[in-house]
Amino acid sequence: MASSADRPPALVSLDAPRTLVRSLPLKERFVILSGLGILTLLAWIYLIDMAREMKGMSMGVAWSTDYFIAMLLMWIIMMVGMMVPSAIPMVLIYASIARKAAREGAPLAATGVFVTAYIVVWSLFSVVATVAQWALDRAALLSPMVLLNSSIFGGVLLCAAGLYQLTPTKESCLKHCRSPVHFLARAWRPGAVGAFRMGFAHGLYCLGCCWVLMCLLFFGGVMSIWWIGGLTLFVLLEKVMPFGRLGGRILGIAAAMWGIFLVASGMTAL
């Protein structure tokens, strides 16, 4: 049986996440929002600068260890810029519950530990994405802007992403991301190790929710700021807005239909 330190306080507020956030001292809310905002802003400044540099390239660059590391760093920073904004509600709720737990005698874990674990998950995804980029580039399927140059492969990817929006796995992961308080009530663990475990678990749910959407960067252009911004906005709205779940399914159907059209067009052109 779990001890009182292993359970989050104020479970009566499960249905009132705004109440939980408001219980967090204003100064602490400001620090958290400022920190996450600066982190996101720096990521976007880097991405804009990187996109500007890559626009001047007329051909691909030979892959080396240094280039692989540079691309991995690019993916990690891009995931920070895209995914941190949608995690802000969870981070604020975690911080408010952690503060209440500390008042009741539980070890206080820094919110930064939770955020770090979340970023670790997306960093691991970035490793896979970088390897995928290398493989696609080696197969001559990418343009200098890291964009699929095959309408057939692009259509297949778009169709897969659209259909994934309709799967039970997507639904389950999205439900978690849209109900952060309930996740913390089930998964709460005290201390720094507990904070890391919860942040990592939350990251895995977000990965399950959004990994196929992130793969669409190869469809619209990994270095297309407009495409990156569009996907970022979609992820944010899908997670936090009342119409997010339904809107995601509608756009999933539209994406699948678009993908089928692209595949059919590509096959006809062969």
C-alpha atoms as one frame of an Amber mdcrd trajectory, in Angstrom:
protein
   0.000   0.000   0.000   1.383   3.426  -0.959   2.374   5.753   1.863   0.949
   9.248   2.168   4.164  10.646   0.699   3.592   8.579  -2.429   0.203  10.136
  -3.089  -0.353  13.639  -4.480  -2.223  16.039  -2.192  -5.460  17.867  -2.911
  -7.072  15.132  -4.971 -10.336  16.981  -4.494  -9.047  19.343  -7.177  -8.796
  16.642  -9.837 -11.569  18.213 -11.855 -10.235  21.743 -11.430  -6.767  22.042
 -12.999  -7.118  25.833 -13.138  -7.627  25.882  -9.380  -4.443  23.877  -8.942
  -2.443  26.232 -11.141  -3.822  29.291  -9.344  -2.715  27.792  -6.035   0.883
  28.039  -7.249   2.532  31.255  -6.005   2.553  33.947  -8.661   6.332  34.301
  -8.456   6.833  30.582  -9.078   4.405  30.624 -11.997   6.315  33.537 -13.490
   9.645  31.737 -13.123   8.317  28.554 -14.752   6.591  30.333 -17.619   9.587
  32.588 -18.194  11.972  29.645 -18.208   9.892  27.591 -20.626   9.223  30.659
 -22.769  12.917  31.541 -23.036  13.787  27.909 -23.810  11.204  27.839 -26.595
  12.247  31.227 -27.959  15.921  30.243 -28.123  14.968  27.040 -29.923  12.994
  28.967 -32.536  15.779  31.523 -33.032  18.149  28.647 -33.722  15.707  26.973
 -36.133  15.087  30.167 -38.087  18.805  30.759 -38.398  19.415  27.150 -39.454
  16.646  27.314 -42.066  18.152  30.495 -43.493  21.545  28.800 -43.836  20.150
  25.664 -45.463  18.204  27.656 -48.040  21.499  28.587 -49.632  22.524  24.986
 -50.154  22.263  23.662 -53.704  23.073  20.054 -52.864  23.282  17.670 -49.971
  26.209  17.583 -47.563  28.344  14.468 -47.106  27.524  12.796 -43.812  30.293
  12.648 -41.230  30.343  12.208 -37.471  30.357  15.975 -36.979  27.472  16.446
 -39.428  25.465  13.680 -37.739  25.951  15.374 -34.370  24.938  18.730 -35.889
  21.748  17.199 -37.323  21.006  15.444 -34.033  21.382  18.750 -32.203  19.056
  20.357 -34.745  16.389  17.692 -34.147  16.664  17.974 -30.365  16.329  21.757
 -30.463  13.439  21.473 -32.921  11.618  19.035 -30.619  12.126  21.457 -27.725
  10.679  24.306 -29.765   7.724  22.242 -30.939   6.824  20.164 -27.882   7.624
  22.294 -24.823   4.730  24.737 -25.445   2.169  21.930 -25.373   3.670  20.613
 -22.103   3.238  23.891 -20.211  -0.159  22.959 -18.637   1.284  19.680 -17.328
   4.401  21.416 -15.977   2.360  24.046 -14.110   0.050  21.428 -12.602   3.023
  19.280 -11.601   4.670  22.274  -9.918   1.503  23.137  -7.999   1.000  19.569
  -6.730   4.706  19.253  -5.865   4.455  22.452  -3.839   1.419  21.132  -1.943
   3.183  17.809  -1.345   6.183  19.636   0.101   3.920  21.417   2.574   2.673
  17.989   3.709   6.197  16.702   4.294   7.029  15.015   1.002  10.427  15.718
  -0.637  10.189  18.647  -3.038  11.527  17.821  -6.491  12.496  20.708  -8.723
  10.159  21.205 -11.653  13.253  21.340 -13.835  13.800  17.616 -13.203  10.347
  16.861 -14.591  10.965  19.039 -17.667  14.417  17.530 -18.219  12.991  14.007
 -18.286  10.355  15.122 -20.786  13.061  16.548 -23.049  15.123  13.349 -22.685
  12.286  11.384 -24.310  12.180  13.713 -27.293  15.972  13.649 -27.481  15.818
   9.875 -27.863  13.247  10.346 -30.621  15.656  12.817 -32.215  18.299  10.097
 -32.458  15.874   7.923 -34.430  14.829  10.882 -36.591  18.462  11.710 -37.387
  19.153   8.120 -38.422  16.015   8.215 -40.600  17.212  11.449 -42.186  20.589
   9.859 -42.933  18.929   6.787 -44.493  16.562   8.868 -46.640  19.384  11.147
 -47.725  21.525   8.165 -48.658  18.631   6.812 -50.735  18.464  10.199 -52.548
  14.922  10.799 -51.310  15.571  14.178 -49.660  16.047  17.679 -51.025  18.561
  20.123 -49.473  15.707  21.427 -47.299  15.267  17.873 -45.929  12.041  17.383
 -47.848  10.893  14.131 -49.435  11.248  14.486 -53.206   9.024  11.504 -53.988
   5.274  12.110 -54.125   4.668   8.402 -53.590   6.720   8.179 -50.396   5.348
  11.518 -49.251   1.812  10.332 -49.863   2.398   7.096 -47.961   3.788   9.047
 -45.006   0.884  11.497 -45.055  -1.649   8.670 -45.299  -0.003   6.805 -42.402
  -0.033   9.928 -40.241  -3.690  10.568 -41.043  -4.756   7.008 -40.263  -2.753
   7.003 -37.024  -4.924   9.889 -35.833  -7.844   7.443 -35.796  -6.179   4.600
 -33.880  -6.875   3.573 -30.253  -3.198   4.194 -29.412  -3.453   7.796 -30.523
  -6.729   8.200 -28.639  -5.273   6.784 -25.423  -2.129   8.938 -25.543  -4.077
  12.068 -26.436  -6.490  11.455 -23.566  -3.534  11.397 -21.190  -2.086  14.618
 -22.625  -5.469  16.340 -22.319  -5.962  15.159 -18.692  -2.664  15.902 -16.907
  -4.118  15.965 -13.386  -5.464  12.439 -13.660  -2.076  11.213 -14.871  -0.307
  12.778 -11.892  -2.890  11.290  -9.517  -2.075   7.808 -10.811   1.668   8.129
 -11.390   2.745  10.392  -8.515   6.131   9.597  -6.975   7.962  11.858  -4.506
  11.465  13.242  -4.793  13.800  13.880  -7.708  13.698  10.287  -8.935   9.913
  10.374  -8.857   9.863  13.675 -10.760  12.143  12.226 -13.428  10.005   9.085
 -13.732   6.826  11.124 -14.096   8.401  13.491 -16.629   9.725  10.554 -18.625
   6.347   8.793 -18.525   4.585  11.960 -19.639   7.104  12.310 -22.454   6.387
   8.747 -23.591   2.667   9.489 -23.738   3.339  12.642 -25.752   5.654  10.662
 -28.015   2.905   8.111 -28.578   0.532  10.954 -29.371   2.755  12.938 -31.739
   5.589  10.844 -33.179   3.892  10.313 -36.550   3.099  14.019 -36.751   6.782
  14.741 -36.193   7.615  12.364 -39.060   5.538  14.658 -41.280   8.437  17.080
 -41.057   9.964  14.977 -43.829   6.843  15.625 -45.903   6.623  19.388 -45.493
  10.320  20.072 -44.995  12.371  19.635 -41.841  13.735  23.130 -42.393  10.476
  24.771 -43.446   9.684  27.237 -40.651   6.078  27.553 -41.820   5.595  23.771
 -41.741   7.275  23.454 -38.345   5.102  26.272 -37.018   1.947  24.699 -38.427
   2.649  21.334 -36.808   3.515  23.048 -33.517   0.220  24.922 -33.525  -1.710
  21.772 -34.422  -0.116  19.792 -31.560  -0.866  22.603 -29.114  -4.507  23.003
 -30.159  -5.102  19.263 -30.228  -3.903  18.933 -26.636  -5.433  21.977 -24.966
  -8.528  23.093 -26.869 -12.021  21.620 -26.295 -12.341  20.763 -29.989  -8.826
  19.291 -30.142  -9.803  15.629 -30.159 -12.459  15.974 -32.859 -10.375  18.395
 -34.897  -7.449  15.988 -34.868  -9.608  13.170 -36.203 -11.079  15.357 -38.943
  -7.655  16.515 -40.056  -6.455  12.916 -39.860  -9.111  11.847 -42.364  -8.245
  14.789 -44.609  -4.530  13.938 -44.439  -5.194  10.300 -45.315  -7.258  11.325
 -48.332  -4.548  13.747 -49.453  -1.967  11.001 -49.065  -3.986   8.585 -51.181
  -4.304  11.247 -53.878  -0.542  11.845 -53.888   0.230   8.144 -54.115  -2.258
   7.701 -56.968  -0.818  10.725 -58.780   2.709   9.420 -58.350   1.811   5.979
 -59.611   0.126   7.489 -62.658   3.229   9.509 -63.468   5.457   6.427 -63.499
